[in-house]
Amino acid sequence: MVATIADNPILNGEAIRLDRAIRTAPRWPLRPRLGRPVRTLPRQSGRPGPAWARFDPLPLGPMMEAATTAFTEQGYHGASVRAIAHLAGVTVPTLYYHHGNKQGLLVDLLNASMSDLVERSEHAVAAAGPQPLSRFVDVVDATVRFMCHRQRIARLDPEARYLDGEQRASDAALRKRFESQVLGLLEDGAAAGIFESEHAVDLNRAILGAFQSIAIWYRSDGEFGPAEIARRHVAFALDATRTDRRHRAEALRRVDDRLVAVTDDDGPLRVR
């Protein structure tokens, strides 16, 4: 006679517990279809400032939070699935059920990060109005704030080199969408006579590279909060595009207005 799980009370009890855990664990909508990022911006709120400048916690769930911690501290290759499952308080089969494998976890994290950034940048463009300068300034502001507020997940960006096949293509499509948007803003500003740029593609890469580095060096207990860092990077970007004095002053006034409107819980001296 062939023994089955049901014949063994210990194995049967473990199987029942595992099945119950799988059935009751939440299934997170973490893999958005291309072109439809997961909504992360706050809806109606009594807080001042634009929606793209407000950062509520991302709904990652315990498994993705654990993966973020493990990948950040140990790197993608250094983190094991077993260690991530232990940190999340779930079994390895439960983790596989929700994310497929370790690469699936990384894809879900990268997609959640880029979806948040894309939604914020596109919202910033839409809310800024038709002027190229206002659009560019607000996207720079939104991007820098994102790198500060979402530092933990934004720091995983270099791990995208470990993706392959369809997963790499999915991640690349979201990145291209964001990069093309910023490039378009640079070209619009040049066409309007606001920016001077003979090599917009190279300038775009340089600016975005500077923004990405913020996730590496930013410290939440540092001297400046995200909004002040964003203002400084707006100034850097305007200098890089050789914006004239009049438009530069106009752009920085726009940012300064938000420094007053959106303050941190610690008070007006440390603005968000």
N, C-alpha and C positions, 0 to 999 in steps of 0.2 A: 504494500500500500504506500502511495506517495503522501508524505506529510504535507499539510497546508498550514498557512498562518493561523487559520481558525482552530487548528488542532493544538496550537501552543498558546496558552492563556497570556504569556508574557508578550510574545510577538503580536498577538491579536490586540492586546491593550495598547501597544505602541502604535500599531497601524490605525486604531480608532482615534488616538490622540492626534496623530499626524493628519489624518483626514479632516478632523474637526478644525485643526489649525489652518489648513489650506482653505477650507470652506468659509471660515469666519474672518480670515485676514483680508484687509481692504485691498482692492486692486486699483492701483493708481493709474490715472490716464496720462502716462508719461511719454508716449511716443506719438507726438502730433504728426498729422499728415503735413507734407511739405506745403508751405504757404499758409498754414493755419496754426500759428503758435498757440500754446496753452496760455489762456488769459491769466496774467499775474498782476495787472494794475488794479489798484483799489477802485471800487465803484464809487458811488456818491459818498462824499466824506465832508465832515465839517472842518477838517484841517485846511489851513491856507496853502497856497501854492499849487502848481500843476500836478496832475495825477502821476505823470512820469517821474516826478521828483520825490514821491512818497514810496517807501519800501516796506511793505508788509512781509512777514516771513514766507518763503517759498514752501508750498505744500509737498515736501519731498517724501515724508513718511520715514519710519525708523530704519528701513533697509538702505535707502539712499543716503540718509544722514550718516549712517555707519560707514557706507562706502566712501562718502566724501572725506570723513575723518581718516579712514585707512589709506586712501589714495594720496591724500595730502601729506600724511606723516611718513608713509612708507613707499610711495610711488606705486604706479599701476602693477608693475611686475613683482614688487615686494609684498604687496597685500594679497593674502590668500582668501578664498571664498569662505573657508571655515572660520577664519578670524573675523571676517565681516559679519557672518551669520551670528557668531557669538556676541559681537558688539551690539548687534541689532536685537538680540534676544529671540532669535528664530532658529529653526532648524535649517540645515543646508538644503534639503529638498524643498522647503518652503521658499527659500531664496531663489532656487532654480525655477520654481513654478512661476514666480512673478517676473523674473528678469532673464531667464534663459541660461545665462552664464555670466562670468565676470565681465566680459566685453559688453554684454547687454547692459550691465549696471553702468559702465562708463558711457555708453551711448545715451542712456536715459539721462544721465547727469549733464552731459554736454548739450543734449537737446533742450533740457530744461533751462540751462544757462543761456544758450543762444536765443531760445524762444522769448525769454524775458527781455533780453537786450533788444531784439528785433522789434518786439511790441512797443517798448519804451521809445525807441528811436523813431519809429513810424508815427507814434502818437505825438511825439514832440514836433515832427515836421507838420503834421496835420493841424496842430493847435497853434503853430507859430504864424500862420498866414502865408501870403504869397511872396514876401520879401526874402531873397536868397540869404542875406546876412542873418536875419532872425532865425531862419531855418538851420543854418549851419551852426550858429551859436548855441541854439537849444539842443541840437543833437550832440555837440561836443559836451555840453553841460550834463545831459542825460547819461552819456557814455561814461564819463569820469565818475559821476555819482554811482553808477552801476558797479564799476570796478572797485569802489570803496565799500559800498553796502553789501555787495555780493562777493566779497573777496574770497571766501572759502571755496565757492564753486567756480569762480572765475580763474582761480589759480590752477585749475585742472586743465586749462586749455592746451598746454603743451602735450598732455597725455593723448591727444587726438592722433598723434603719430602711430599709435598702436592699433588703430582701427583698420579694418580691411574690407574690401568688396563693397557691398551695398551699404554697410554701416558708414564707411568712409564717405560714400557719395551723399548720403543723407546729411551728415554733418557738414560737408563741404557746401551743400546747397544753401543751408541757412547762413553760413559764413559769407558766401558770395552775395547773398541778398543784402546783408548789412554793409559789406564793403562797397557794393555797387551804389548803394544809397548815398554813402559819404562821398564817393567819387562824383556822383551826379551833382551833389551840392557844391563841391569845389568847382566843377565845370560851369554850373549856373552862376556862381559868384564871379568867375572869370569873364563869362559872357556879359554880365551886367557891369563890368568895369570896376568891381569892388576888390577882387583878388588879382594878383599878378602871379601866374603860374605857367611856366613853359612846359612843365613835366608833371601834369596832374596825377598820373598813375603813381609815379615815384613819391610825390608829396603825400598822397593818400596812404601809401604803405608806411612812410615815416611817421605820420601822425598817429595812425592806428597802432603802430608798434610802441610808441610812447605811451599811449593809453593802456595797452595791455600790460606794460611793465608796472603800472600802479598796483595791480593785484599782488605783486611780489613785494614791493617795499612799503606799502601803506600799513600804518599802525593805528588801530582805533583809539589808542591812548596817546597818540602823538599830539603835536602842538596845534595842528589844524584839523578841522572837521572836513567832511566830504565836500561841502559847498564851497569853502575857501579854496580847497585843492582844485575843484572844478573851475573856479574863477581864474586861477593861475594858469590852468591848462587852456582855457579859452584864450587868454592873452598870448600864450605860446603859439597856439594855432593861428591866431591873427597875425602874429609876427612871421610865422612860417609862410603864410599866404601873402605877405607884404601888403597888408591892408593899410590904407592911408589913415592919417590921424583922425580925420572926422568920423569915418566909419568905425575905426577902432574904439573911439570914445563912446560912440552910440552903442556899440555891442557890449562894452563893459558896463555901461549904465543899465542895460537890460538885465545883465547878470546881477548887478548890485541890488536891483529892485527885488530879486528873489532872495537875496541874503537877508533882507528884512522880513520878507513874507514867510519864509520857511525856516523856523528855528528849531534847535535841538532841545530835548527835554532838560538839558543842563543849563539852559539859559541863552540869552542873546549873544554872549561873547563866543560861544562855540556853535556856530550855525551849521545846519545840515545842507 
